[in-house]
Amino acid sequence: MDFNISYERPEDGPASGPITVGWFLASDKGAVMYDPPERVSLRQTNKSHAKSASRCPGVIQLESRYFQVKCPFDIHIGFSRDDKGKAVLVNRAGTASPIRANKLGEVLTLVNEAEWRYPDRPTIQLHLPHTFIADEMVYVTQLSAFMHYRPDPLPGTIFGGRFPVSLWPRPLMWAFEWHEPQKDIILKRGEPLFYAQFEGMDPSRPVQVVEAEKTAELTAYLEKISGVVNYVSQTFSLFKAAEAIRPKTLLTPKTRD
């Protein structure tokens, strides 16, 4: 699907250098819990040998194009059904859970059973505030943290996705399809939760991710496109309308004193 985005920029400007992607938190509530996105890098390993994988250009190129979002919570949950057969989540950590029981439901939800892709695979969503924006056409692809080794693999797969952050900035929640609901899901704070890969029109250009200011223009634009998924099934059909109301500049890098 192509869109005629024509953000004005000089010929020797951003188009000739790195693609700049901004990140921000959609909500500042509990902001200190959320780590900024980090470039994936496993090159702090053996580099003494000229043929070490840590020095391989292909490996370096691969790692440089993924940014990881870390899990902000320690969560240990199981799946069950109540006496009426309704699907429910069980907080296995109980009183030892760092998250109060009445707060767990604010960040983690079990998707309505009628919306599961398969009747035997529950879907859960971990709500996160991480949002990305760009002032030129940039697509984000959300995928599992496949370079992170887990001694006990998660009992399912994440729901990935791909969309243009330049037109449709929205929080990247962690959605998970529970293939083996008889096995618990254990998430640890600080571990990679998922990767974000960014693609511009020229795949040879590197990507840099910077913290973005939540300007009045950005906030107003977010308000105009937020929540429409609750009313429209095919949100991609709204991209043309979003492009028509989009300010030319939404990304303002944040400055630190």
Steps between C-alpha positions, in 0.01 A plus 500: 500500500657828388432847633597831342666653803704802401654635817718793399871467578819617325672268259810489719292461819356189665457316168879483462580402858357270765127447529393666823224329697367659816365313800283622785265365764134545418434540872737631766331298774774294664748616235803409712411130459546504124848476352571679172532285187854372453687388191553124511867423539664170583846615393636533855612139449824353363651729236861388530487278192472663159239244399292531817127532437511815716705668225297370206360792293182304437442445873574867573256610228231271637534611861516868409153489346313371805402691812379319809227600741549351846235356726411749778340244734561167674197290407416134563156400374307186419186427301183346639123499473256592775202291613298640209763407243617856444867544412697679773858590588650375825767700681737216594726734697219570743598724789862483385412682179666845467179619333195539722218268396265791431762661272597194298180526297592855398811389315414142399174390339361177362347563159133410461482133408291574190799692359760223538640375171476139623254370760775327700751789496417786737629845408627745760613861470756683711431871468804721451538873433797479256413688180708587193478787250690616190481792257567292191340174390616236750345163572547318829492122524441356845636152556616267775836546674647210304862572596422478871549152644240378749584185700124449529341608171170683507207263427391674183577774252456875495267679261725713283392771261618754246371854440630851417594685819527817294122490447369281778694550826348271760623317812659163423328267744632147550239256368557129560332188364510230768560172311538295817265654758576219743846659539551825692630823350792651690624846405789669677560870533796614290491212251438577132127481434504559125704655219407791275649518151470822301498523120518812288476539125874435466602178682869600497448795736573438869243575767539709813238508775471814715265604775228731366324795658125465538427831330155654472490401130590138576250478785222642285577258216503202736161603633355500149611145418481331841235244587368455147577127513194469725274632226663402168611148404753596232696792645740499202210641297536820705861568404405736217281700736778506760748624240268787410492635857858420595724799577822506298708473817416276793846393616686743723799337672495551874779709647646430842623777730 
